[in-house]
Amino acid sequence: MKIVFSFIAGVVACTLLLYGVRMVIPAQAATDESGLTSENNTNTLTKLLPDIETIYHDALTMPFIKAQSKIYDKDIAEYYQALMDKTGLTQ
């Protein structure tokens, strides 16, 4: 009996939570009569997100660039640079 009551209470709680979230977060953009999005609909949240691609690329390449600055032999440095160019680790 307790299990059935707990299950029903959980379903009710999740349903209320979903309806509450649905009211707070708009699921669709506002449109006018022509079907186009309204002028006051801005993407301010997407502007706040960091550029993940740039952060990932920098995190991937930074150790290799730092290691390249520590190579003092000219032949090894040229080989290392060619290897980085071939693998696409440099801009």
C-alpha positions in Angstrom: 0.0 0.0 0.0 2.8 2.4 0.8 4.5 1.6 -2.5 1.4 2.4 -4.5 0.9 5.7 -2.5 4.5 6.7 -3.0 4.3 6.0 -6.7 1.2 8.1 -7.2 2.7 10.9 -5.1 5.8 10.8 -7.2 3.8 11.0 -10.5 1.8 13.9 -9.1 4.9 15.7 -7.9 6.7 15.3 -11.3 3.6 16.4 -13.2 3.3 19.5 -11.1 7.0 20.2 -11.5 6.8 19.9 -15.3 3.8 22.2 -15.5 5.6 24.7 -13.2 8.7 24.7 -15.4 6.6 24.9 -18.5 5.0 28.2 -17.2 8.4 29.7 -16.3 10.4 28.8 -19.5 8.7 29.6 -22.8 8.7 26.7 -25.1 8.0 28.6 -28.3 9.0 32.1 -29.5 6.3 34.7 -29.7 5.0 35.3 -33.2 3.0 38.1 -34.8 0.1 37.8 -37.3 2.4 37.1 -40.2 4.1 34.1 -38.4 7.4 35.9 -38.0 9.1 36.1 -34.7 8.5 39.3 -32.7 11.1 42.0 -32.4 11.5 41.7 -28.6 12.7 38.1 -28.8 16.4 38.2 -28.1 19.0 35.5 -27.7 20.6 37.0 -24.6 21.3 33.6 -23.0 23.3 32.4 -26.0 25.5 35.5 -25.8 26.3 34.7 -22.2 27.6 31.2 -23.0 31.4 30.9 -23.5 32.8 29.8 -26.9 33.3 26.1 -26.1 35.0 25.4 -29.4 37.7 28.0 -28.8 38.3 26.9 -25.2 38.6 23.2 -26.3 41.0 24.1 -29.2 43.2 26.2 -26.9 43.2 23.5 -24.2 44.2 20.9 -26.8 47.0 22.9 -28.5 48.5 24.9 -25.6 50.7 22.1 -24.3 52.1 21.4 -27.7 52.9 25.1 -28.3 54.5 25.4 -24.9 56.6 22.3 -25.6 57.7 23.7 -29.0 59.0 26.8 -27.2 61.4 24.6 -25.2 63.0 23.0 -28.2 66.4 24.6 -28.9 67.7 22.2 -31.6 66.9 23.7 -35.1 66.3 20.3 -36.8 64.1 19.0 -34.1 62.1 22.3 -34.0 61.6 22.2 -37.8 60.4 18.5 -37.5 58.1 19.3 -34.6 56.6 22.3 -36.5 56.0 20.2 -39.6 54.4 17.5 -37.4 52.1 20.1 -35.8 51.2 21.5 -39.2 50.5 18.0 -40.6 48.2 17.1 -37.6 46.4 20.4 -37.7 47.4 21.6 -34.2 48.5 25.0 -35.4 46.3 27.8 -36.8 
